[in-house]
């Protein structure tokens, strides 16, 4: 990773980071590699800014989805959330969706995890289950009180809206 990009990650607000990546697209492979490592604060910030970069429509590197998925376990909650957000825009195949669903179930079930990673995991579960009725029928199990009670009232309302939008009556 270039020392210049590391300095950008520490010195600039998000717009400055994005401006740097737009001006230096050759840094994207290194920025992605950094996002997959555990070199804080650089790795989390790199994942965070890459999500915005790719959300703007820039092409996602080939093979990146698989690399991101493999990097998620073992990271801290906020870093996991940012990597899941990157996956959201990566374009997964059906096998990748199955792996993400399994990972998200594990993240959701760990009630000690930060609510933001748990809700991001549940959003993935709803998204993947949408076109797969056999998975959609499993989701009510994950909305039991034992999983939802530790969350704040606002997060619970957000989950209720998700459930209403995705689950059959």
N, C-alpha and C positions, 0 to 999 in steps of 0.2 A: 504494500500500500504506500502510496506516495506520502511523504511527510506533508506535502502541500494540502492534500485532501484531509489529512488528520487535523491540520491547523484550521481548515475551513470548518470542520465539524465542531471544533471547540470555540471558534471565534465569531461565527456568523449565525444570524437567525435563519430560519428555514428558507426564506426567500433567497438569501445569499448562498446557501448550500445548493439549492436548486439551480440558481444561475451558474454556479461552478460546474455542475454536472451537465447542464445544457451546453456550456461552452467547451467542455472536455469529455465528450462521450467515450473517449478511449479509457477513461477512468472507471467506467461502469463495471467491467469484470472484476477489477480490484475492489471496488466498493461493495460488490456483492460478496466477494470472498470475505471481506472484513465483517460484513453483516452476519455471516455464518460462524464466525469465530466467537470467542468469549474474551474480547479485549475491551473492557469497559473503560471509559464511556463511549468509545468509538464504535463498537459493534452495534449496540442498540441504536445509536444515532444514525448510523449508516443504513440500517434496516428501515428506520423511520422515514428518512429522506428518500430512500429508494421507492418506498410505497407511493409517495407523491409523484416522483419522477415517472414511474411506470403508469400511474393513474392518468397522466397527461397523454397517454397513447404511444409512448416510446416503446419499441419492441422489447419483449421479454427475452432474455438470452436462452438459447436451446439448452435443455437439461437442467435449468435453474430450479424448476419445481421440485425435482427429485432431491437435489442438493439441499434445498430449504427444508423440505420435509424431514430429511435425515438429521438436520441440525437442531430441530426444535427441542427434542427431549434433553433434559439436563440444563437448559438455560433458565434464567430467572423469569418470573412471570411476565414482566413488562416486555422483555426481549422476545419471549414466546409469542406474546400478543402481536408484536410488530411483524414477526416472521409469518404468523398466520394471516395477517392482513396482506402481506406480500403474496402469499399463496392465493389469496382471494382473486387477485387479478392476473394470475399466471397462466391459467388455462390448463386444468388438470384433465387427464384421461380418466376412464372409469376405474381403473385399478388404483390410480392415485387418489381418487375420491374415497375409495374404500379405506385406504391407509389413513387419510385425513380424518375420516369419520371415527375410526378406531382410536386414533390419537386424541381426538376431541372428546370422546366419551371418557377417556382416562383423565383428561384435564378437568372436565365438568364434574366428575365424581369426587374429585379431591376438594372437599369443602374448605380446606385450609388455604387454598390458592386465592389470589386476589380476585375480587369479583369481575374486574375488567377482562382477565384472561378467560374466566369461566363463561362469561356472557359471549365473548368472541367465539369460544369453542361451541357454545350452544347455537349461535348464528350459523356456523358451519354445519352443524348437525341438521338444522332445519333446511338449509340450502341443499344439502346432499339428499336428504330424505324426500324433498319435494317431488322429484320425478321417480322415486322408488317407493311405492306404497308399502312394501314389506318393511322398510326402515321407518316410514312415517308412523306405523302402528307401534313402534318401540318408543317413540318420543314421550308419550304420556308417562311412562315409567320414570323417565329422567326429570319430570316436572313434579315429582312427589315432594312433600314437605321436607323430608330429610335433606334434599338437595337445594331447595328454594329458601327455606327458613333462614339460613345464615346471611341471606342477601338483604340489602336495604329495601325499603318500600319502593323507591324509584326504580331500582333494578327489577324488582318483582313485577311492577307495572309494565316495564319494557318487555319482559318475558311473556307476560299475558298477551300483549299486542302481537308478539311474534307467533305465539301459539294460535291465536285467533286467525292470523293471516295464513298460516301454513297447515294447521291440522284440520282434518275433516271433522265435521260436527259429530 
